[in-house]
Amino acid sequence: MTLHPLLRLIAGVMFAVSLLLTHYVDPNWVWFSVFICVNLVQSAFTRWCPMITILKKLGIQEG
């Protein structure tokens, strides 16, 4: 899997997990969802995403 599809997969899974944790474990997990959303919005404006940096260091290639 290439970089950008993998990034979308990770973001979607993280968001789904955070919603499940919010519902089943503790309502304060909603802040994890907020963190994910804020990071996605900032990356749209700055064109820098921390997860892309991590994935590139792990050797994931751009498609």
mmCIF file of the N, C-alpha and C atoms, coordinates in Angstrom:
data_MODEL
# 
_entry.id   MODEL 
# 
loop_
_atom_site.group_PDB 
_atom_site.id 
_atom_site.type_symbol 
_atom_site.label_atom_id 
_atom_site.label_alt_id 
_atom_site.label_comp_id 
_atom_site.label_asym_id 
_atom_site.label_entity_id 
_atom_site.label_seq_id 
_atom_site.pdbx_PDB_ins_code 
_atom_site.Cartn_x 
_atom_site.Cartn_y 
_atom_site.Cartn_z 
_atom_site.occupancy 
_atom_site.B_iso_or_equiv 
_atom_site.pdbx_formal_charge 
_atom_site.auth_seq_id 
_atom_site.auth_comp_id 
_atom_site.auth_asym_id 
_atom_site.auth_atom_id 
_atom_site.pdbx_PDB_model_num 
ATOM 1   N N  . MET A 1 1  ? 0.858   -1.169 0.000  1.00 0.00 ? 1  MET A N  1 
ATOM 2   C CA . MET A 1 1  ? 0.000   0.000  0.000  1.00 0.00 ? 1  MET A CA 1 
ATOM 3   C C  . MET A 1 1  ? 0.904   1.232  0.000  1.00 0.00 ? 1  MET A C  1 
ATOM 4   N N  . THR A 1 2  ? 0.518   2.234  -0.770 1.00 0.00 ? 2  THR A N  1 
ATOM 5   C CA . THR A 1 2  ? 1.338   3.437  -0.861 1.00 0.00 ? 2  THR A CA 1 
ATOM 6   C C  . THR A 1 2  ? 0.981   4.424  0.250  1.00 0.00 ? 2  THR A C  1 
ATOM 7   N N  . LEU A 1 3  ? 1.726   5.511  0.298  1.00 0.00 ? 3  LEU A N  1 
ATOM 8   C CA . LEU A 1 3  ? 1.692   6.445  1.421  1.00 0.00 ? 3  LEU A CA 1 
ATOM 9   C C  . LEU A 1 3  ? 0.314   7.044  1.695  1.00 0.00 ? 3  LEU A C  1 
ATOM 10  N N  . HIS A 1 4  ? -0.294  7.681  0.716  1.00 0.00 ? 4  HIS A N  1 
ATOM 11  C CA . HIS A 1 4  ? -1.532  8.417  0.971  1.00 0.00 ? 4  HIS A CA 1 
ATOM 12  C C  . HIS A 1 4  ? -2.740  7.509  1.258  1.00 0.00 ? 4  HIS A C  1 
ATOM 13  N N  . PRO A 1 5  ? -2.918  6.391  0.558  1.00 0.00 ? 5  PRO A N  1 
ATOM 14  C CA . PRO A 1 5  ? -4.001  5.492  0.969  1.00 0.00 ? 5  PRO A CA 1 
ATOM 15  C C  . PRO A 1 5  ? -3.787  4.934  2.381  1.00 0.00 ? 5  PRO A C  1 
ATOM 16  N N  . LEU A 1 6  ? -2.533  4.640  2.734  1.00 0.00 ? 6  LEU A N  1 
ATOM 17  C CA . LEU A 1 6  ? -2.237  4.144  4.072  1.00 0.00 ? 6  LEU A CA 1 
ATOM 18  C C  . LEU A 1 6  ? -2.537  5.218  5.117  1.00 0.00 ? 6  LEU A C  1 
ATOM 19  N N  . LEU A 1 7  ? -2.205  6.459  4.810  1.00 0.00 ? 7  LEU A N  1 
ATOM 20  C CA . LEU A 1 7  ? -2.497  7.563  5.719  1.00 0.00 ? 7  LEU A CA 1 
ATOM 21  C C  . LEU A 1 7  ? -3.999  7.687  5.970  1.00 0.00 ? 7  LEU A C  1 
ATOM 22  N N  . ARG A 1 8  ? -4.798  7.607  4.923  1.00 0.00 ? 8  ARG A N  1 
ATOM 23  C CA . ARG A 1 8  ? -6.255  7.689  5.074  1.00 0.00 ? 8  ARG A CA 1 
ATOM 24  C C  . ARG A 1 8  ? -6.786  6.504  5.880  1.00 0.00 ? 8  ARG A C  1 
ATOM 25  N N  . LEU A 1 9  ? -6.227  5.328  5.652  1.00 0.00 ? 9  LEU A N  1 
ATOM 26  C CA . LEU A 1 9  ? -6.636  4.146  6.412  1.00 0.00 ? 9  LEU A CA 1 
ATOM 27  C C  . LEU A 1 9  ? -6.335  4.327  7.900  1.00 0.00 ? 9  LEU A C  1 
ATOM 28  N N  . ILE A 1 10 ? -5.137  4.784  8.216  1.00 0.00 ? 10 ILE A N  1 
ATOM 29  C CA . ILE A 1 10 ? -4.748  4.987  9.612  1.00 0.00 ? 10 ILE A CA 1 
ATOM 30  C C  . ILE A 1 10 ? -5.641  6.027  10.271 1.00 0.00 ? 10 ILE A C  1 
ATOM 31  N N  . ALA A 1 11 ? -5.886  7.151  9.594  1.00 0.00 ? 11 ALA A N  1 
ATOM 32  C CA . ALA A 1 11 ? -6.739  8.206  10.159 1.00 0.00 ? 11 ALA A CA 1 
ATOM 33  C C  . ALA A 1 11 ? -8.155  7.692  10.399 1.00 0.00 ? 11 ALA A C  1 
ATOM 34  N N  . GLY A 1 12 ? -8.696  6.943  9.463  1.00 0.00 ? 12 GLY A N  1 
ATOM 35  C CA . GLY A 1 12 ? -10.044 6.405  9.618  1.00 0.00 ? 12 GLY A CA 1 
ATOM 36  C C  . GLY A 1 12 ? -10.145 5.409  10.754 1.00 0.00 ? 12 GLY A C  1 
ATOM 37  N N  . VAL A 1 13 ? -9.158  4.535  10.865 1.00 0.00 ? 13 VAL A N  1 
ATOM 38  C CA . VAL A 1 13 ? -9.158  3.538  11.942 1.00 0.00 ? 13 VAL A CA 1 
ATOM 39  C C  . VAL A 1 13 ? -8.995  4.229  13.295 1.00 0.00 ? 13 VAL A C  1 
ATOM 40  N N  . MET A 1 14 ? -8.084  5.198  13.379 1.00 0.00 ? 14 MET A N  1 
ATOM 41  C CA . MET A 1 14 ? -7.883  5.914  14.632 1.00 0.00 ? 14 MET A CA 1 
ATOM 42  C C  . MET A 1 14 ? -9.153  6.651  15.054 1.00 0.00 ? 14 MET A C  1 
ATOM 43  N N  . PHE A 1 15 ? -9.835  7.269  14.098 1.00 0.00 ? 15 PHE A N  1 
ATOM 44  C CA . PHE A 1 15 ? -11.060 7.986  14.419 1.00 0.00 ? 15 PHE A CA 1 
ATOM 45  C C  . PHE A 1 15 ? -12.152 7.020  14.883 1.00 0.00 ? 15 PHE A C  1 
ATOM 46  N N  . ALA A 1 16 ? -12.292 5.898  14.200 1.00 0.00 ? 16 ALA A N  1 
ATOM 47  C CA . ALA A 1 16 ? -13.296 4.906  14.595 1.00 0.00 ? 16 ALA A CA 1 
ATOM 48  C C  . ALA A 1 16 ? -12.997 4.353  15.993 1.00 0.00 ? 16 ALA A C  1 
ATOM 49  N N  . VAL A 1 17 ? -11.733 4.066  16.275 1.00 0.00 ? 17 VAL A N  1 
ATOM 50  C CA . VAL A 1 17 ? -11.348 3.573  17.594 1.00 0.00 ? 17 VAL A CA 1 
ATOM 51  C C  . VAL A 1 17 ? -11.649 4.621  18.665 1.00 0.00 ? 17 VAL A C  1 
ATOM 52  N N  . SER A 1 18 ? -11.358 5.881  18.363 1.00 0.00 ? 18 SER A N  1 
ATOM 53  C CA . SER A 1 18 ? -11.616 6.929  19.351 1.00 0.00 ? 18 SER A CA 1 
ATOM 54  C C  . SER A 1 18 ? -13.111 7.078  19.625 1.00 0.00 ? 18 SER A C  1 
ATOM 55  N N  . LEU A 1 19 ? -13.944 6.919  18.604 1.00 0.00 ? 19 LEU A N  1 
ATOM 56  C CA . LEU A 1 19 ? -15.387 6.979  18.829 1.00 0.00 ? 19 LEU A CA 1 
ATOM 57  C C  . LEU A 1 19 ? -15.869 5.796  19.662 1.00 0.00 ? 19 LEU A C  1 
ATOM 58  N N  . LEU A 1 20 ? -15.341 4.618  19.394 1.00 0.00 ? 20 LEU A N  1 
ATOM 59  C CA . LEU A 1 20 ? -15.700 3.448  20.200 1.00 0.00 ? 20 LEU A CA 1 
ATOM 60  C C  . LEU A 1 20 ? -15.254 3.604  21.654 1.00 0.00 ? 20 LEU A C  1 
ATOM 61  N N  . LEU A 1 21 ? -14.049 4.123  21.854 1.00 0.00 ? 21 LEU A N  1 
ATOM 62  C CA . LEU A 1 21 ? -13.572 4.358  23.214 1.00 0.00 ? 21 LEU A CA 1 
ATOM 63  C C  . LEU A 1 21 ? -14.440 5.395  23.922 1.00 0.00 ? 21 LEU A C  1 
ATOM 64  N N  . THR A 1 22 ? -14.848 6.430  23.200 1.00 0.00 ? 22 THR A N  1 
ATOM 65  C CA . THR A 1 22 ? -15.719 7.455  23.778 1.00 0.00 ? 22 THR A CA 1 
ATOM 66  C C  . THR A 1 22 ? -17.044 6.854  24.211 1.00 0.00 ? 22 THR A C  1 
ATOM 67  N N  . HIS A 1 23 ? -17.600 5.999  23.392 1.00 0.00 ? 23 HIS A N  1 
ATOM 68  C CA . HIS A 1 23 ? -18.914 5.422  23.678 1.00 0.00 ? 23 HIS A CA 1 
ATOM 69  C C  . HIS A 1 23 ? -18.855 4.360  24.779 1.00 0.00 ? 23 HIS A C  1 
ATOM 70  N N  . TYR A 1 24 ? -17.858 3.472  24.718 1.00 0.00 ? 24 TYR A N  1 
ATOM 71  C CA . TYR A 1 24 ? -17.848 2.312  25.601 1.00 0.00 ? 24 TYR A CA 1 
ATOM 72  C C  . TYR A 1 24 ? -16.957 2.450  26.842 1.00 0.00 ? 24 TYR A C  1 
ATOM 73  N N  . VAL A 1 25 ? -15.973 3.340  26.810 1.00 0.00 ? 25 VAL A N  1 
ATOM 74  C CA . VAL A 1 25 ? -15.021 3.390  27.915 1.00 0.00 ? 25 VAL A CA 1 
ATOM 75  C C  . VAL A 1 25 ? -15.207 4.654  28.766 1.00 0.00 ? 25 VAL A C  1 
ATOM 76  N N  . ASP A 1 26 ? -14.994 5.815  28.147 1.00 0.00 ? 26 ASP A N  1 
ATOM 77  C CA . ASP A 1 26 ? -15.064 7.066  28.901 1.00 0.00 ? 26 ASP A CA 1 
ATOM 78  C C  . ASP A 1 26 ? -15.318 8.209  27.925 1.00 0.00 ? 26 ASP A C  1 
ATOM 79  N N  . PRO A 1 27 ? -16.243 9.097  28.242 1.00 0.00 ? 27 PRO A N  1 
ATOM 80  C CA . PRO A 1 27 ? -16.537 10.219 27.346 1.00 0.00 ? 27 PRO A CA 1 
ATOM 81  C C  . PRO A 1 27 ? -15.341 11.140 27.078 1.00 0.00 ? 27 PRO A C  1 
ATOM 82  N N  . ASN A 1 28 ? -14.350 11.131 27.942 1.00 0.00 ? 28 ASN A N  1 
ATOM 83  C CA . ASN A 1 28 ? -13.179 11.984 27.722 1.00 0.00 ? 28 ASN A CA 1 
ATOM 84  C C  . ASN A 1 28 ? -12.338 11.549 26.519 1.00 0.00 ? 28 ASN A C  1 
ATOM 85  N N  . TRP A 1 29 ? -12.566 10.340 26.019 1.00 0.00 ? 29 TRP A N  1 
ATOM 86  C CA . TRP A 1 29 ? -11.863 9.906  24.806 1.00 0.00 ? 29 TRP A CA 1 
ATOM 87  C C  . TRP A 1 29 ? -12.266 10.738 23.599 1.00 0.00 ? 29 TRP A C  1 
ATOM 88  N N  . VAL A 1 30 ? -13.327 11.524 23.708 1.00 0.00 ? 30 VAL A N  1 
ATOM 89  C CA . VAL A 1 30 ? -13.726 12.404 22.606 1.00 0.00 ? 30 VAL A CA 1 
ATOM 90  C C  . VAL A 1 30 ? -12.593 13.369 22.252 1.00 0.00 ? 30 VAL A C  1 
ATOM 91  N N  . TRP A 1 31 ? -11.741 13.673 23.227 1.00 0.00 ? 31 TRP A N  1 
ATOM 92  C CA . TRP A 1 31 ? -10.616 14.579 22.958 1.00 0.00 ? 31 TRP A CA 1 
ATOM 93  C C  . TRP A 1 31 ? -9.595  13.952 22.013 1.00 0.00 ? 31 TRP A C  1 
ATOM 94  N N  . PHE A 1 32 ? -9.529  12.647 21.978 1.00 0.00 ? 32 PHE A N  1 
ATOM 95  C CA . PHE A 1 32 ? -8.674  11.972 20.989 1.00 0.00 ? 32 PHE A CA 1 
ATOM 96  C C  . PHE A 1 32 ? -9.245  12.194 19.592 1.00 0.00 ? 32 PHE A C  1 
ATOM 97  N N  . SER A 1 33 ? -10.568 12.133 19.466 1.00 0.00 ? 33 SER A N  1 
ATOM 98  C CA . SER A 1 33 ? -11.225 12.425 18.186 1.00 0.00 ? 33 SER A CA 1 
ATOM 99  C C  . SER A 1 33 ? -10.955 13.857 17.767 1.00 0.00 ? 33 SER A C  1 
ATOM 100 N N  . VAL A 1 34 ? -11.053 14.774 18.710 1.00 0.00 ? 34 VAL A N  1 
ATOM 101 C CA . VAL A 1 34 ? -10.781 16.185 18.419 1.00 0.00 ? 34 VAL A CA 1 
ATOM 102 C C  . VAL A 1 34 ? -9.344  16.360 17.951 1.00 0.00 ? 34 VAL A C  1 
ATOM 103 N N  . PHE A 1 35 ? -8.403  15.694 18.612 1.00 0.00 ? 35 PHE A N  1 
ATOM 104 C CA . PHE A 1 35 ? -6.998  15.771 18.213 1.00 0.00 ? 35 PHE A CA 1 
ATOM 105 C C  . PHE A 1 35 ? -6.799  15.300 16.775 1.00 0.00 ? 35 PHE A C  1 
ATOM 106 N N  . ILE A 1 36 ? -7.422  14.197 16.416 1.00 0.00 ? 36 ILE A N  1 
ATOM 107 C CA . ILE A 1 36 ? -7.307  13.660 15.060 1.00 0.00 ? 36 ILE A CA 1 
ATOM 108 C C  . ILE A 1 36 ? -7.856  14.664 14.051 1.00 0.00 ? 36 ILE A C  1 
ATOM 109 N N  . CYS A 1 37 ? -9.021  15.218 14.338 1.00 0.00 ? 37 CYS A N  1 
ATOM 110 C CA . CYS A 1 37 ? -9.640  16.179 13.415 1.00 0.00 ? 37 CYS A CA 1 
ATOM 111 C C  . CYS A 1 37 ? -8.813  17.453 13.272 1.00 0.00 ? 37 CYS A C  1 
ATOM 112 N N  . VAL A 1 38 ? -8.314  17.971 14.380 1.00 0.00 ? 38 VAL A N  1 
ATOM 113 C CA . VAL A 1 38 ? -7.484  19.184 14.330 1.00 0.00 ? 38 VAL A CA 1 
ATOM 114 C C  . VAL A 1 38 ? -6.214  18.919 13.527 1.00 0.00 ? 38 VAL A C  1 
ATOM 115 N N  . ASN A 1 39 ? -5.618  17.753 13.703 1.00 0.00 ? 39 ASN A N  1 
ATOM 116 C CA . ASN A 1 39 ? -4.421  17.412 12.954 1.00 0.00 ? 39 ASN A CA 1 
ATOM 117 C C  . ASN A 1 39 ? -4.709  17.327 11.459 1.00 0.00 ? 39 ASN A C  1 
ATOM 118 N N  . LEU A 1 40 ? -5.849  16.756 11.084 1.00 0.00 ? 40 LEU A N  1 
ATOM 119 C CA . LEU A 1 40 ? -6.207  16.677 9.666  1.00 0.00 ? 40 LEU A CA 1 
ATOM 120 C C  . LEU A 1 40 ? -6.426  18.065 9.073  1.00 0.00 ? 40 LEU A C  1 
ATOM 121 N N  . VAL A 1 41 ? -7.073  18.940 9.819  1.00 0.00 ? 41 VAL A N  1 
ATOM 122 C CA . VAL A 1 41 ? -7.327  20.303 9.334  1.00 0.00 ? 41 VAL A CA 1 
ATOM 123 C C  . VAL A 1 41 ? -6.010  21.073 9.204  1.00 0.00 ? 41 VAL A C  1 
ATOM 124 N N  . GLN A 1 42 ? -5.147  20.998 10.221 1.00 0.00 ? 42 GLN A N  1 
ATOM 125 C CA . GLN A 1 42 ? -3.882  21.722 10.130 1.00 0.00 ? 42 GLN A CA 1 
ATOM 126 C C  . GLN A 1 42 ? -3.039  21.210 8.982  1.00 0.00 ? 42 GLN A C  1 
ATOM 127 N N  . SER A 1 43 ? -3.073  19.913 8.720  1.00 0.00 ? 43 SER A N  1 
ATOM 128 C CA . SER A 1 43 ? -2.265  19.376 7.622  1.00 0.00 ? 43 SER A CA 1 
ATOM 129 C C  . SER A 1 43 ? -2.780  19.847 6.262  1.00 0.00 ? 43 SER A C  1 
ATOM 130 N N  . ALA A 1 44 ? -4.069  20.138 6.167  1.00 0.00 ? 44 ALA A N  1 
ATOM 131 C CA . ALA A 1 44 ? -4.615  20.664 4.915  1.00 0.00 ? 44 ALA A CA 1 
ATOM 132 C C  . ALA A 1 44 ? -4.071  22.066 4.633  1.00 0.00 ? 44 ALA A C  1 
ATOM 133 N N  . PHE A 1 45 ? -3.854  22.847 5.682  1.00 0.00 ? 45 PHE A N  1 
ATOM 134 C CA . PHE A 1 45 ? -3.364  24.210 5.499  1.00 0.00 ? 45 PHE A CA 1 
ATOM 135 C C  . PHE A 1 45 ? -1.850  24.306 5.449  1.00 0.00 ? 45 PHE A C  1 
ATOM 136 N N  . THR A 1 46 ? -1.161  23.484 6.233  1.00 0.00 ? 46 THR A N  1 
ATOM 137 C CA . THR A 1 46 ? 0.301   23.579 6.290  1.00 0.00 ? 46 THR A CA 1 
ATOM 138 C C  . THR A 1 46 ? 0.992   22.624 5.327  1.00 0.00 ? 46 THR A C  1 
ATOM 139 N N  . ARG A 1 47 ? 0.238   21.647 4.798  1.00 0.00 ? 47 ARG A N  1 
ATOM 140 C CA . ARG A 1 47 ? 0.780   20.619 3.916  1.00 0.00 ? 47 ARG A CA 1 
ATOM 141 C C  . ARG A 1 47 ? 1.865   19.791 4.610  1.00 0.00 ? 47 ARG A C  1 
ATOM 142 N N  . TRP A 1 48 ? 1.776   19.655 5.948  1.00 0.00 ? 48 TRP A N  1 
ATOM 143 C CA . TRP A 1 48 ? 2.684   18.822 6.724  1.00 0.00 ? 48 TRP A CA 1 
ATOM 144 C C  . TRP A 1 48 ? 1.851   17.972 7.673  1.00 0.00 ? 48 TRP A C  1 
ATOM 145 N N  . CYS A 1 49 ? 2.118   16.689 7.663  1.00 0.00 ? 49 CYS A N  1 
ATOM 146 C CA . CYS A 1 49 ? 1.392   15.760 8.524  1.00 0.00 ? 49 CYS A CA 1 
ATOM 147 C C  . CYS A 1 49 ? 2.412   14.904 9.272  1.00 0.00 ? 49 CYS A C  1 
ATOM 148 N N  . PRO A 1 50 ? 2.323   14.887 10.598 1.00 0.00 ? 50 PRO A N  1 
ATOM 149 C CA . PRO A 1 50 ? 3.286   14.084 11.365 1.00 0.00 ? 50 PRO A CA 1 
ATOM 150 C C  . PRO A 1 50 ? 3.273   12.601 10.983 1.00 0.00 ? 50 PRO A C  1 
ATOM 151 N N  . MET A 1 51 ? 2.097   12.050 10.674 1.00 0.00 ? 51 MET A N  1 
ATOM 152 C CA . MET A 1 51 ? 2.025   10.625 10.325 1.00 0.00 ? 51 MET A CA 1 
ATOM 153 C C  . MET A 1 51 ? 2.753   10.342 9.014  1.00 0.00 ? 51 MET A C  1 
ATOM 154 N N  . ILE A 1 52 ? 2.703   11.256 8.063  1.00 0.00 ? 52 ILE A N  1 
ATOM 155 C CA . ILE A 1 52 ? 3.441   11.055 6.809  1.00 0.00 ? 52 ILE A CA 1 
ATOM 156 C C  . ILE A 1 52 ? 4.939   10.996 7.097  1.00 0.00 ? 52 ILE A C  1 
ATOM 157 N N  . THR A 1 53 ? 5.416   11.870 7.984  1.00 0.00 ? 53 THR A N  1 
ATOM 158 C CA . THR A 1 53 ? 6.828   11.849 8.361  1.00 0.00 ? 53 THR A CA 1 
ATOM 159 C C  . THR A 1 53 ? 7.196   10.496 8.965  1.00 0.00 ? 53 THR A C  1 
ATOM 160 N N  . ILE A 1 54 ? 6.354   9.987  9.843  1.00 0.00 ? 54 ILE A N  1 
ATOM 161 C CA . ILE A 1 54 ? 6.608   8.688  10.482 1.00 0.00 ? 54 ILE A CA 1 
ATOM 162 C C  . ILE A 1 54 ? 6.601   7.563  9.446  1.00 0.00 ? 54 ILE A C  1 
ATOM 163 N N  . LEU A 1 55 ? 5.600   7.573  8.565  1.00 0.00 ? 55 LEU A N  1 
ATOM 164 C CA . LEU A 1 55 ? 5.505   6.511  7.554  1.00 0.00 ? 55 LEU A CA 1 
ATOM 165 C C  . LEU A 1 55 ? 6.687   6.534  6.598  1.00 0.00 ? 55 LEU A C  1 
ATOM 166 N N  . LYS A 1 56 ? 7.146   7.730  6.213  1.00 0.00 ? 56 LYS A N  1 
ATOM 167 C CA . LYS A 1 56 ? 8.327   7.829  5.333  1.00 0.00 ? 56 LYS A CA 1 
ATOM 168 C C  . LYS A 1 56 ? 9.567   7.268  6.027  1.00 0.00 ? 56 LYS A C  1 
ATOM 169 N N  . LYS A 1 57 ? 9.722   7.547  7.331  1.00 0.00 ? 57 LYS A N  1 
ATOM 170 C CA . LYS A 1 57 ? 10.861  7.011  8.061  1.00 0.00 ? 57 LYS A CA 1 
ATOM 171 C C  . LYS A 1 57 ? 10.794  5.495  8.181  1.00 0.00 ? 57 LYS A C  1 
ATOM 172 N N  . LEU A 1 58 ? 9.576   4.945  8.121  1.00 0.00 ? 58 LEU A N  1 
ATOM 173 C CA . LEU A 1 58 ? 9.400   3.491  8.152  1.00 0.00 ? 58 LEU A CA 1 
ATOM 174 C C  . LEU A 1 58 ? 9.606   2.860  6.779  1.00 0.00 ? 58 LEU A C  1 
ATOM 175 N N  . GLY A 1 59 ? 9.834   3.689  5.760  1.00 0.00 ? 59 GLY A N  1 
ATOM 176 C CA . GLY A 1 59 ? 10.136  3.172  4.435  1.00 0.00 ? 59 GLY A CA 1 
ATOM 177 C C  . GLY A 1 59 ? 8.939   3.039  3.502  1.00 0.00 ? 59 GLY A C  1 
ATOM 178 N N  . ILE A 1 60 ? 7.801   3.599  3.856  1.00 0.00 ? 60 ILE A N  1 
ATOM 179 C CA . ILE A 1 60 ? 6.624   3.549  2.979  1.00 0.00 ? 60 ILE A CA 1 
ATOM 180 C C  . ILE A 1 60 ? 6.861   4.512  1.804  1.00 0.00 ? 60 ILE A C  1 
ATOM 181 N N  . GLN A 1 61 ? 6.634   4.019  0.609  1.00 0.00 ? 61 GLN A N  1 
ATOM 182 C CA . GLN A 1 61 ? 6.892   4.798  -0.603 1.00 0.00 ? 61 GLN A CA 1 
ATOM 183 C C  . GLN A 1 61 ? 5.649   5.566  -1.050 1.00 0.00 ? 61 GLN A C  1 
ATOM 184 N N  . GLU A 1 62 ? 5.881   6.753  -1.628 1.00 0.00 ? 62 GLU A N  1 
ATOM 185 C CA . GLU A 1 62 ? 4.773   7.498  -2.222 1.00 0.00 ? 62 GLU A CA 1 
ATOM 186 C C  . GLU A 1 62 ? 4.393   6.822  -3.526 1.00 0.00 ? 62 GLU A C  1 
ATOM 187 N N  . GLY A 1 63 ? 3.087   6.890  -3.829 1.00 0.00 ? 63 GLY A N  1 
ATOM 188 C CA . GLY A 1 63 ? 2.591   6.213  -5.029 1.00 0.00 ? 63 GLY A CA 1 
ATOM 189 C C  . GLY A 1 63 ? 2.670   7.067  -6.179 1.00 0.00 ? 63 GLY A C  1 
# 
